[in-house]
């Protein structure tokens, strides 16, 4: 298992390319790049970020999906076409950065929760998305998100019934936000798991860094080792949690200990 961190950790404080450069100061094995806005969804920006990473590998790109992912599945063909153009731009940027994965939230529910089977045009659009991503050497990973269609272990099972080869991102905090047992969700993904986002919470329900809360990361990494997981653990804090960078480094050391323990080191 590799240890990484998302450039989203500095969202609002550093622009994406500056955040990418700053990640090099944390002793990481890999990283995730969070692309924040439309001007970043192009190959030339990916080339800039790749240069600013200074040799730090990037495993995944994560766009601000609320800007366009809903429209990928819209009723209007023109909306779908415009959103697909944005999506392809992100894949092109991701290819330039060197990413292997695209992190998908998918459509969200506003007034009413959206379900996997309720996603309009899913069978029309999603295979095309996978083709576009694959042309750039990128695989789409579906993430469990409390306010989107994939929230529960049952949702994961539904996705796999529709797309048996689909792989996933497990987001620990999103399982907590959805009032789900995180281990139940990650076990539903099992060997279809390709990527992990890490955060923690305390007894008051406040989000904290891994190692400062109540979630059993030693148990998680032991499970991951048992299924032969070779992906990354990506620390994905909010920017207010990274103001004290010594705390961030302490959390990263904690996650390294969890990984080492799972490997018998």
Secondary structure, DSSP 8 states (H G I E B T S, - for coil): -EEEEEGGGGTTTS-HHHHHHHHTTS--SEEEEEE-SGGGSSHHHHHHHHHHHTT--EEEEEE-GGGTGGGGG-SSHHHHHHHHHHHHHHHHHHHHHT--EEEE---B-SSS---STT-TTHHHHHHHHHHHHHTTT-EEEEE--TTBS--SHHHHHHHHHH-TT-EEEEEHHHHHHTT--HHHHHHHHGGGEEEEEE-EE-TTS-EE-TTSSS--HHHHHHHHHHTT--SEEEE---GGGSSSHHHHHHHHHHHHHHHHHHTT-
